[in-house]
Amino acid sequence: MDGWKTAERRVRGKVLLDHAVADARERGFTVREQLPGHAILTRAGTQLTTKGEKLPLELTVSQAEDGVLLRLRYDTFALADTGDLEGLVEEIATDIGRSVDARNGG
C-alpha cells in the first residue's frame, strides 16, 4: 500500500465480514485476499487525477467483537488528500450499517 493516509470507520452491530465484503463489492471493489476475519479489497482508478475518489483504492475489512473495522487508503502514491477518503469511508460504513439494519429487520 503506497498511500500513507488511512481513513477508518467502525460499523457496530451484528455485521458479518461476508456481508461487509458483499456491500463493498457492490460499490465496485474486488476481493484481492480474504482470510477468516479479514479481507483486502481494491478498486481500480486513474493514476493522474485531481479527485482522490478516482484514484485506485484499497479497503481493508476486519471482523471485530462489536462489528467490523474499515480502513481505506489510496492504492497508489497520492500527493495530498482533499478529504475524499474520509467521505468515501463514511459512505461505505453508512451503507453497510443500513444493510445490516435491513437484514435484521430494523
C-alpha positions, 0 to 999 in steps of 0.5 A, a space after each residue: 500500500 503506497 498511500 500513507 493516509 488511512 481513513 477508518 470507520 467502525 460499523 457496530 452491530 451484528 455485521 458479518 465480514 461476508 456481508 461487509 465484503 458483499 456491500 463493498 463489492 457492490 460499490 465496485 471493489 474486488 476481493 484481492 485476499 480474504 482470510 477468516 476475519 479479514 479481507 483486502 479489497 481494491 478498486 481500480 482508478 486513474 493514476 493522474 487525477 485531481 479527485 482522490 475518489 478516482 484514484 485506485 483504492 484499497 479497503 481493508 475489512 476486519 471482523 471485530 467483537 462489536 462489528 467490523 473495522 474499515 480502513 481505506 487508503 489510496 492504492 497508489 502514491 497520492 500527493 495530498 488528500 482533499 478529504 475524499 477518503 474520509 467521505 468515501 469511508 463514511 459512505 461505505 460504513 453508512 451503507 453497510 450499517 443500513 444493510 445490516 439494519 435491513 437484514 435484521 429487520 430494523 
